[in-house]
Amino acid sequence: MQMKISELQYDGEALKRVYENPQWTVGIKNWKPANDIEQIGNLERHNRTDELFVLLNGSCTLVYATEEGNGLNLKIVEMKQHAVYQIPPALWHNTIMTKEAKLLLIENSDTSMENTDLRDLTKEEVSFLKNQVK
């Protein structure tokens, strides 16, 4: 039996799942306009599963939030290269990336829009993020 090692890469815009098995998937996430500080507009949450990010290149700010009343309590983390960041289930999050940024993403294979919510940011929330992110 001949075995083969696969080299998986992606240099295009946005996210591409480069490997999947029945339990988990690995994606490479590159900059896209919606992840630019000038165009950030929403947060997402995966209701049943957590997600892992590793910054491989460039700069990325991880935005996360908990619900408070009718609004969000927004927080940011400037990601460090090669550190692993774990997003627990149901935590609102998104990434603000520079054009040269590249993230490794690991999540359950069944993570999809069927078990994910999106929430638009208000003008005030976008303004807050623009003031916080350098």
WOZI-V767067 format. One record per pair of residues at least 24 apart in sequence whose C-alpha atoms are under 10 Angstrom apart, sorted by the first residue. I is the first residue (numbers start at 1). J is the second residue. D is the distance in Angstrom with one decimal. If there is no record, write none. Layout:
i=I j=J d=D
i=I j=J d=D
//
This chain:
i=10 j=102 d=9.5
i=11 j=102 d=8.6
i=13 j=99 d=9.4
i=13 j=102 d=9.9
i=14 j=102 d=9.5
i=15 j=102 d=9.7
i=15 j=103 d=9.0
i=15 j=104 d=9.5
i=15 j=105 d=8.8
i=16 j=105 d=9.5
i=17 j=104 d=9.8
i=17 j=105 d=8.6
i=17 j=106 d=9.2
i=17 j=109 d=9.7
i=18 j=105 d=9.9
i=19 j=106 d=9.6
i=19 j=109 d=9.6
i=20 j=106 d=9.8
i=20 j=107 d=9.6
i=20 j=108 d=9.0
i=20 j=109 d=6.5
i=20 j=110 d=10.0
i=21 j=108 d=9.2
i=21 j=109 d=6.9
i=22 j=108 d=8.4
i=22 j=109 d=6.2
i=22 j=110 d=8.2
i=23 j=107 d=8.7
i=23 j=108 d=5.8
i=23 j=109 d=5.5
i=23 j=110 d=7.7
i=24 j=106 d=7.1
i=24 j=107 d=5.6
i=24 j=108 d=4.1
i=24 j=109 d=4.3
i=24 j=110 d=7.7
i=24 j=111 d=8.9
i=25 j=105 d=8.1
i=25 j=106 d=5.7
i=25 j=107 d=5.5
i=25 j=108 d=5.9
i=25 j=109 d=5.0
i=25 j=110 d=8.7
i=25 j=111 d=9.0
i=26 j=52 d=9.5
i=26 j=53 d=10.0
i=26 j=104 d=7.1
i=26 j=105 d=5.6
i=26 j=106 d=4.6
i=26 j=107 d=6.8
i=26 j=108 d=8.8
i=26 j=109 d=8.7
i=27 j=53 d=9.5
i=27 j=103 d=8.2
i=27 j=104 d=5.9
i=27 j=105 d=4.9
i=27 j=106 d=6.4
i=27 j=107 d=8.4
i=28 j=53 d=9.6
i=28 j=54 d=9.7
i=28 j=56 d=9.6
i=28 j=102 d=6.9
i=28 j=103 d=5.7
i=28 j=104 d=4.9
i=28 j=105 d=6.0
i=28 j=106 d=8.9
i=29 j=53 d=9.3
i=29 j=54 d=9.9
i=29 j=55 d=9.5
i=29 j=56 d=10.0
i=29 j=95 d=9.9
i=29 j=97 d=9.8
i=29 j=101 d=8.3
i=29 j=102 d=5.8
i=29 j=103 d=5.0
i=29 j=104 d=6.3
i=29 j=105 d=6.9
i=30 j=57 d=9.5
i=30 j=58 d=9.9
i=30 j=97 d=8.0
i=30 j=98 d=9.0
i=30 j=99 d=7.7
i=30 j=100 d=7.7
i=30 j=101 d=6.0
i=30 j=102 d=4.7
i=30 j=103 d=6.4
i=30 j=104 d=9.0
i=31 j=58 d=9.8
i=31 j=60 d=9.4
i=31 j=95 d=9.3
i=31 j=96 d=8.4
i=31 j=97 d=5.8
i=31 j=98 d=6.5
i=31 j=99 d=5.2
i=31 j=100 d=7.0
i=31 j=101 d=6.1
i=31 j=102 d=7.1
i=31 j=103 d=9.0
i=32 j=96 d=9.5
i=32 j=97 d=8.1
i=32 j=98 d=9.1
i=32 j=99 d=7.7
i=32 j=101 d=9.9
i=33 j=96 d=9.7
i=33 j=97 d=9.2
i=33 j=98 d=9.9
i=33 j=99 d=9.0
i=34 j=94 d=9.9
i=34 j=95 d=9.3
i=34 j=96 d=8.4
i=34 j=97 d=9.3
i=35 j=60 d=9.4
i=35 j=61 d=9.8
i=35 j=94 d=7.9
i=35 j=95 d=6.1
i=35 j=96 d=4.8
i=35 j=97 d=5.6
i=35 j=98 d=8.2
i=35 j=99 d=9.2
i=36 j=60 d=9.8
i=36 j=95 d=8.5
i=36 j=96 d=5.5
i=36 j=97 d=5.7
i=36 j=98 d=6.8
i=36 j=99 d=8.0
i=37 j=61 d=9.5
i=37 j=95 d=9.2
i=37 j=96 d=5.8
i=37 j=97 d=7.5
i=37 j=98 d=8.5
i=37 j=126 d=8.7
i=37 j=129 d=7.8
i=37 j=130 d=6.4
i=37 j=131 d=10.0
i=37 j=133 d=7.6
i=37 j=134 d=9.0
i=38 j=96 d=9.3
i=38 j=126 d=9.0
i=38 j=127 d=9.9
i=38 j=129 d=9.8
i=38 j=130 d=7.6
i=39 j=96 d=9.3
i=39 j=126 d=9.0
i=39 j=130 d=9.9
i=40 j=94 d=8.7
i=40 j=95 d=8.7
i=40 j=96 d=7.2
i=40 j=97 d=9.9
i=40 j=120 d=9.4
i=40 j=121 d=8.3
i=40 j=126 d=7.1
i=40 j=129 d=8.8
i=40 j=130 d=9.1
i=41 j=94 d=9.5
i=41 j=119 d=8.6
i=41 j=120 d=5.9
i=41 j=121 d=5.5
i=41 j=122 d=8.1
i=41 j=123 d=8.9
i=41 j=125 d=9.1
i=41 j=126 d=7.0
i=42 j=92 d=9.3
i=42 j=93 d=8.6
i=42 j=94 d=7.5
i=42 j=95 d=10.0
i=42 j=118 d=6.7
i=42 j=119 d=5.4
i=42 j=120 d=4.2
i=42 j=121 d=5.0
i=42 j=122 d=8.7
i=42 j=125 d=9.7
i=42 j=126 d=8.9
i=43 j=91 d=9.4
i=43 j=92 d=5.7
i=43 j=93 d=5.1
i=43 j=94 d=5.3
i=43 j=95 d=8.7
i=43 j=117 d=8.4
i=43 j=118 d=5.8
i=43 j=119 d=5.3
i=43 j=120 d=6.5
i=43 j=121 d=7.1
i=44 j=90 d=8.7
i=44 j=91 d=8.0
i=44 j=92 d=5.2
i=44 j=93 d=5.4
i=44 j=94 d=6.5
i=44 j=113 d=9.7
i=44 j=116 d=6.8
i=44 j=117 d=5.5
i=44 j=118 d=4.4
i=44 j=119 d=6.2
i=44 j=120 d=8.8
i=45 j=87 d=9.0
i=45 j=88 d=9.0
i=45 j=89 d=7.1
i=45 j=90 d=5.1
i=45 j=91 d=5.4
i=45 j=92 d=4.7
i=45 j=93 d=6.3
i=45 j=94 d=8.7
i=45 j=113 d=9.7
i=45 j=115 d=8.5
i=45 j=116 d=5.5
i=45 j=117 d=5.4
i=45 j=118 d=6.7
i=45 j=119 d=8.6
i=46 j=87 d=9.1
i=46 j=88 d=8.4
i=46 j=89 d=5.6
i=46 j=90 d=5.4
i=46 j=91 d=7.3
i=46 j=92 d=8.1
i=46 j=93 d=9.3
i=46 j=107 d=9.8
i=46 j=111 d=7.1
i=46 j=112 d=8.1
i=46 j=113 d=8.4
i=46 j=114 d=9.3
i=46 j=115 d=6.0
i=46 j=116 d=4.4
i=46 j=117 d=6.7
i=46 j=118 d=9.2
i=47 j=88 d=9.0
i=47 j=89 d=5.3
i=47 j=90 d=4.5
i=47 j=91 d=8.0
i=47 j=92 d=9.6
i=47 j=111 d=8.9
i=47 j=112 d=10.0
i=47 j=114 d=9.5
i=47 j=115 d=5.7
i=47 j=116 d=5.9
i=47 j=117 d=7.5
i=48 j=88 d=9.0
i=48 j=89 d=5.5
i=48 j=90 d=7.1
i=48 j=108 d=9.4
i=48 j=110 d=9.5
i=48 j=111 d=8.0
i=48 j=115 d=6.8
i=48 j=116 d=8.4
i=49 j=87 d=8.8
i=49 j=88 d=7.0
i=49 j=89 d=4.8
i=49 j=90 d=7.8
i=49 j=107 d=7.4
i=49 j=108 d=6.7
i=49 j=109 d=9.8
i=49 j=110 d=8.8
i=49 j=111 d=7.1
i=49 j=115 d=8.8
i=49 j=116 d=9.5
i=50 j=86 d=6.9
i=50 j=87 d=5.4
i=50 j=88 d=4.5
i=50 j=89 d=4.6
i=50 j=90 d=8.1
i=50 j=91 d=8.7
i=50 j=106 d=9.0
i=50 j=107 d=6.6
i=50 j=108 d=7.7
i=50 j=111 d=9.1
i=51 j=85 d=8.2
i=51 j=86 d=5.8
i=51 j=87 d=5.1
i=51 j=88 d=6.7
i=51 j=89 d=7.7
i=51 j=105 d=7.2
i=51 j=106 d=5.9
i=51 j=107 d=4.8
i=51 j=108 d=7.6
i=51 j=111 d=9.2
i=52 j=84 d=6.6
i=52 j=85 d=5.5
i=52 j=86 d=4.6
i=52 j=87 d=6.2
i=52 j=88 d=8.8
i=52 j=103 d=9.8
i=52 j=104 d=8.0
i=52 j=105 d=5.6
i=52 j=106 d=5.0
i=52 j=107 d=6.4
i=52 j=108 d=9.9
i=53 j=79 d=9.3
i=53 j=82 d=9.3
i=53 j=83 d=8.2
i=53 j=84 d=5.8
i=53 j=85 d=5.1
i=53 j=86 d=6.6
i=53 j=87 d=8.1
i=53 j=95 d=9.8
i=53 j=103 d=6.4
i=53 j=104 d=5.6
i=53 j=105 d=4.7
i=53 j=106 d=6.6
i=53 j=107 d=9.1
i=54 j=79 d=8.3
i=54 j=80 d=8.4
i=54 j=81 d=7.0
i=54 j=82 d=5.6
i=54 j=83 d=5.7
i=54 j=84 d=4.9
i=54 j=85 d=6.4
i=54 j=86 d=9.1
i=54 j=102 d=8.6
i=54 j=103 d=5.5
i=54 j=104 d=5.0
i=54 j=105 d=6.6
i=54 j=106 d=8.7
i=55 j=79 d=6.7
i=55 j=80 d=6.6
i=55 j=81 d=4.8
i=55 j=82 d=5.6
i=55 j=83 d=6.9
i=55 j=84 d=7.8
i=55 j=85 d=8.8
i=55 j=101 d=7.5
i=55 j=102 d=6.2
i=55 j=103 d=4.6
i=55 j=104 d=6.5
i=55 j=105 d=9.0
i=56 j=80 d=8.9
i=56 j=81 d=5.6
i=56 j=82 d=5.9
i=56 j=83 d=8.9
i=56 j=100 d=10.0
i=56 j=101 d=7.4
i=56 j=102 d=5.4
i=56 j=103 d=5.5
i=56 j=104 d=6.8
i=57 j=81 d=6.7
i=57 j=82 d=8.7
i=57 j=98 d=9.6
i=57 j=99 d=10.0
i=57 j=100 d=6.8
i=57 j=101 d=5.0
i=57 j=102 d=5.0
i=57 j=103 d=7.2
i=57 j=104 d=9.7
i=58 j=97 d=7.9
i=58 j=98 d=6.5
i=58 j=99 d=7.6
i=58 j=100 d=5.0
i=58 j=101 d=3.9
i=58 j=102 d=6.6
i=58 j=103 d=9.0
i=59 j=96 d=8.5
i=59 j=97 d=6.1
i=59 j=98 d=5.6
i=59 j=99 d=8.5
i=59 j=100 d=7.5
i=59 j=101 d=5.5
i=59 j=102 d=8.3
i=59 j=103 d=9.6
i=60 j=95 d=6.6
i=60 j=96 d=5.6
i=60 j=97 d=4.4
i=60 j=98 d=6.4
i=60 j=99 d=9.6
i=60 j=100 d=9.5
i=60 j=101 d=6.6
i=60 j=102 d=8.5
i=60 j=103 d=8.5
i=60 j=133 d=9.6
i=61 j=94 d=8.6
i=61 j=95 d=5.7
i=61 j=96 d=5.1
i=61 j=97 d=6.5
i=61 j=98 d=9.0
i=61 j=132 d=9.9
i=61 j=133 d=7.3
i=61 j=134 d=9.1
i=62 j=87 d=9.8
i=62 j=93 d=7.2
i=62 j=94 d=6.2
i=62 j=95 d=4.7
i=62 j=96 d=6.5
i=62 j=97 d=8.6
i=62 j=133 d=9.9
i=63 j=92 d=8.2
i=63 j=93 d=5.3
i=63 j=94 d=5.3
i=63 j=95 d=5.9
i=63 j=96 d=7.4
i=63 j=129 d=8.5
i=63 j=133 d=9.6
i=64 j=91 d=6.9
i=64 j=92 d=5.4
i=64 j=93 d=4.2
i=64 j=94 d=6.6
i=64 j=95 d=8.7
i=65 j=90 d=10.0
i=65 j=91 d=6.6
i=65 j=92 d=5.1
i=65 j=93 d=6.4
i=65 j=94 d=9.4
i=66 j=90 d=9.1
i=66 j=91 d=6.6
i=66 j=92 d=6.6
i=66 j=93 d=9.2
i=67 j=91 d=9.1
i=67 j=92 d=8.5
i=71 j=121 d=9.4
i=71 j=122 d=9.0
i=71 j=125 d=9.0
i=72 j=121 d=9.0
i=72 j=122 d=9.7
i=72 j=125 d=8.1
i=73 j=125 d=9.3
i=74 j=125 d=7.8
i=74 j=128 d=8.5
i=74 j=129 d=8.2
i=75 j=128 d=9.9
i=75 j=129 d=8.8
i=75 j=132 d=9.2
i=76 j=129 d=8.3
i=76 j=132 d=7.9
i=76 j=133 d=8.1
i=77 j=133 d=9.4
i=78 j=133 d=8.6
i=78 j=134 d=9.6
i=89 j=116 d=9.8
i=90 j=115 d=9.8
i=90 j=116 d=8.5
i=90 j=117 d=8.7
i=92 j=117 d=8.7
i=92 j=118 d=8.5
i=92 j=119 d=8.3
i=93 j=118 d=9.6
i=93 j=119 d=9.7
i=96 j=129 d=9.5
i=96 j=133 d=8.4
//
